[in-house]
Amino acid sequence: MHQGRWGYYPCSFDAFQKLKELNKLWEKAKRQRAAWQRWIRKLPHNRVSRPRLCDERGRTIGYGSPIPLPEPVLHPAFCRKVQLPSGRWDVELRDVGIESAYRLARHPKATPDAVVPLPVALEEVHRLYDEHCRE
């Protein structure tokens, strides 16, 4: 627990900034999973892009030959592909509690007794940040 300008927080500002970056990655992983699920629901012949053909005035006059769309990229920290018993594939999100920890760390409490501890250990936050957020 740390005392800040506006009250008591469950973690330091440095840990909060790391939680903020990890929460951004978590939100991105959820969007990537949704994109992958939209991609996999399509039949292979529908997973294509057809470029627009335009005349000299910029008007569309047709479409080019189909170009296969690649499989959407999944973030390795939070997503993994699993095969279901039916033989189909799905993407499983690995929730380590980053979202709830970030929400708890954002809001100060008036007294030290009111501070709720983070659902994820700070060592885990630092490890995930070092593995996935540093360039």
MOUR-V361212 format. One line per field, one symbol per residue. ss: DSSP state (H for helix, E for strand, - for the rest). phi: phi as a letter, one per 20 degrees, with the letter a starting at -180 (. if undefined). burial: + if it has 9 or more other ideal C-beta (glycine too) atoms within 8 Angstrom, else -. A space follows every 10 residues. Layout:
ss->???
phi->???
burial->???
This chain:
ss->-EE----EE- --HHHHHHHH HHHHHHHHHH HHHHHHHHHH H--HHH-EEE EEEE-----E EEEEEEEE-- --------EE EEE-----EE EEE----HHH HHHHHH--E- -HHH------ -HHHHHHHHH HH---
phi->.cedfdqddf bfffffffff ffffffffff ffffffffff fffgfeeccd ffdcefenef drcfffdfef fffdfffdcb ecefgfnedb ddeeednfff ffffffdfdf cffefefffc ffffffffff fddee
burial->-+-+---+++ +---++-+++ +++-++-+++ -++-+++-+- ------++-+ ---------- ---+--+--- ---++-+++- +--------- +-+---+++- ++-++---+- ----+--+-+ -+-+++-++- -++--
